[in-house]
Amino acid sequence: MSHTNRFSSRAEDFGVILESQSHPDLTPASPFDMIVEDVRGPQKELKGDVHYCLQFSMVLAGTAEVMFGSWKRQFSRGQVWWTMCWEPHAYRVVSPRCIILSVNLNVDNIGNIGPCSGVDWLIPFTVPPSQRYCPETVAARRKIYLTARRLYDLNKSRPVNWKTHCWLLIHQLLLSASEAVEKSVSNGGSAFSLEMSRIQKAVQLVRSNPVPPSLAEAAAACSLSVSRFSVIFSSVMGVSYGQFALRVRLSHAAGEVRSGLYTLNEIAERHGFCDASSFCNAFKKIYRCTPNEFRSRA
């Protein structure tokens, strides 16, 4: 379930109101959720949002028009679009009816499927929108459609181990998308993949440590100056290093809040906050609720 807050101003790239989506139920223990939208159209207005998680959306029926900045295209049955954390985007239904399955993902859990994973799991989200994987052939579109149907059915019926089945299906799709994007980027000689590789070590350090490295430490790990690292990181990730590190740190902490194994003082100390008060203030800004309210939803 997502919680929505409207920005007070219009986004220049879209000319539409953007909604800020937070996802307090995404935690290391529950790293994904799914939303099904069954929308009647055609719609005249674009609906925009920006959210604090990764998201990919698959079309089960109908056609939707999606916009990222100045880039725009239509997606039909069996096609998929990818949205990075904090990336403004907008869409509208252009067919009489459109059914979309969106999967929201906790960024710091991506790739947690075992010791053999060396995949760049973020690349389907971080290359420019025009280079993100979207199946065009009948066979490829059918594969996406069947994956979406399987995820939809598992989420609806929730049999034994349904979350594990979903998590593996999600990563199978991410793996296919990652390989397709890397092949396309390599053939096109894009510099974007190189920039992503230059900050990848910092991203991994943030995701794997309860207390992320400082900006200077992250830059040093990537053999970059602080100023150069900051420019590249913001360009690739669409958000500053500090914002990204805070979001991931709070995501780790949210799992401990939900477990009930630690006091708020202990969690604050474990994740590098000055005290419980500063932790609670940072937590509420991201999750739109207090840690105690968050724990009560478990």
N, C-alpha and C positions, 0 to 999 in steps of 0.2 A: 504494500500500500504506500503510495507516495503522498506527501504533504505539499500543498501548493501555496506559494506566496507571490503576488504580482510585483514586478518592478514598477517604480513610479514613472519611469520614462520609456519612450519608445526606442527600439534598437534601430540605428541608422541603416543597417544593412537590410532590414526587413520592412520597416514601416509598419510593423504590427506590434502589439503588446506581447512581451515575452513573460512566461511564467517560470518562476524558479522552483524546480522540483527537488525535494530532498527525499531520501529513502532510509528512514531510521531503522527499518527492519533488516537491512543488509548488514551482515556481520560476518566475521570469520566462520562462525558456526552455521550461518545461513547466508551463503554468498551470492544468491541470486533470487529474483522473483520474476513473475510473468504477469503481463497485463494483456487482455484481449479487448480490442475495440471493434465494435460492429457499428459502423457509421453510415448513415444515409446521406446521399449526395445528389447531384454535385454541389459542392460548397463554393461560395464566392470568396470567402475570407480565408486567409492563411491563419493557422493557429501555431504560435511559436512557444518554445520553452528552452530552458537550459537546466541541466541537472548535475548532481554531484556523484555520478556514477557512469560507467560505461553502459551503452545500450545498443542493441541491434534489433531491427524490426523486420519481420517477414510478412509478405502479403499472402493471405490465404484466399482472398477473392477480391475482385475489383481492381481499381487503379487509384494510386495516390500520387500527388505531385509534392516533391520534397525540395527544400531550398536550404543551402548552406552558404551564407554570404551572397555573392553574386552568381554562384553556381546553382543550377536547377535541373531536375529531370523527373520523369514519371517512372513509377515502379508498379508493376502488375504482378499477378499471381505467380508465385514461385521466385520472386526477386526479393532482395534484402538490401537495407541501407544501414550504415554504421555511424554511431555518434560517440565522440570522445567526451570525457568528463569536461564540464564547463563550456561546451561548445554550443553556441546559439544555433538553432535550426528551426524551421517551420514547415508545416505541411498542410495540405487540404485534399479532401476526397474529390476526385473528378469523374467518378462513375456513379451510377444510381445507388450502389451499395459497395462498401469496402470493409473487409475484415482483416485486421492487422494483429499479429502476435508480437509483442515487444518483450525482450528479455533484458532485465537490468542486472548488472554485474558489479560486485564489489571489486574494485580495481586491484587491491593488494592480494586477492585470492586467485587471480587469473594464473593458470599454469600449475596449480597445485594438484597434480594428478599422478605424481610419482617421481622417482629419482632419474628417469631417463629423458626428461624434457629439457631440450635446448632451444625450443621454438621461440621466435619473437612474437609472443601472443598479442602484443599491443599494435603491431603494424597494420592490421585491418582497420583500426580506428584512427591512426595517427598520420597516415599518408593523406595528401589532399583529397577532397571528396571525389574528384574526377578519377582518381586512381584506386578507389576502394572497390573491393570485390562485389560484383553484381552479375549473377549468371545470365547468360544470353541464349544459350542453346536449349532446346527442348529437354534434353536429358539432364542438364545441370539445373534447370528450373524445377524439374520434377523432383530432383534430389532435395532441394531446399524446401519444396512444398511438403514432401513426406516427413522431413525433419520437423518442420513446424507442426504438422498434424500430430506427430508422435509426442512432441513436447506438450501440445495442447491437451491430448488425451491423458498423459501422465499427470499433468497438473490438475485435471478435472477429477480423475478417479482415485489418484493417490494410493496406488497399491504398495506392497512392501518394497522398500528400497527405491521408491520413486525418485527421491532427490538424487541418489547416486546415478540412476539411469539418466536423469536430466543433465547432470553435471558432465557425464561422459559424452552425451550427445552434443552438448554445447561446445565442448573442446574438440570433438570431431569436426564440427563446423568451423570453429576458429582455426584449426590446423589446415583445413582445405583453403580457407580464405587467406591465411598467412602465406601459404605456398604460392597461391595464385598471384597475390600482390607482389611478393618478392620476385617472382618470375617476370611480371609486368614491369616493375620498377627497374630491374636489372636490364631488361631489353631496351627500356626507354632512357637509360643512363641518368635517372633522376638523382639530384643531389639531396633530396629529402631523406632517403634511406640512410645516407651517410651521416646526416645530422642526427638522426634518431640513434644511430649506433654510437655516436660520440657521447651521448648522455645516458645510454642504456645502463651502464654500470651504476650510476647514481640512482636511477629508478629502482634497480634491483636492491641496492643497499637500503633505500627507504622502505621497500616492501618487506625486507627480511629482518629488520631490527626494530625492537620496541621503541627505542629512541633514535630517530633518524639522524644521520650526520648533519653537521652544520653546513651552511652554504659554502664556506671555505673548504671544508673537508670533502664535500660532494664535488666541488670544482677540481680539487687536487686529485681525487680518485679518477677523474676523467681527463687528467693532464691538461686542464684548461685554466685560464685566469678566471677570477670570480666574475668579472664583467662580461667576458665572452661566454662563459657557461650560462650566465643568467639570460643573455640574449637568445642563445640557442635553445635553452630549456623552455622559455616562454613561447618562442616561435613554434617549437615542435608540439609541446603539450597544451598550449593554449591557456596556460596559467603559470604564475610564478612558482619557483622552486619552493618558497616558503609556504604558499597556499597548498601545493600538492603534498608536501611533507606533513603539514598539520592534518590534512584530511585523512591521510593514510594512518598517521599516529592515532587519531581519534577512532578510526575504524578498528584498529587493534584493541584499543581501550574499551570500545563498545562491547566487544566479545567478552571481556572480563567483567564488565558491568552486568551483562546478562547472565553470566555464570553464577554470580552471587558468592564467589569464592574469596573475594577481596573487598576490603573497605574502600571507600572513595579516596582516603588518604594514601592507602597502599597503591591503588591504581595510578593516582597522580604521580607518586614517586617512581613507580615502575616505568612510566612513559615520559618522564622528564618535565613534568609541570611543577611549579613552585609549591603549590599546595592544593588541597581539595577545592578551594574556592575558585582558583584560576582554571582548574580543570573543568569544573562545572560550567563556568562562564563560556569557555571555548566549546564545550560539548553542546550547550544549548544553541549557540549560533549556527552550528552545522545541523544538528538533529531536531531542532525546533521543539525540544522538550528537555527536562532535567534528566540526569542519570537515573534517579529513582523512578520517574515516570516511564523511562525506557525499560527498566528492569521489570516493571509491573506488567508489561505487555508480553513477557515471555510465556 
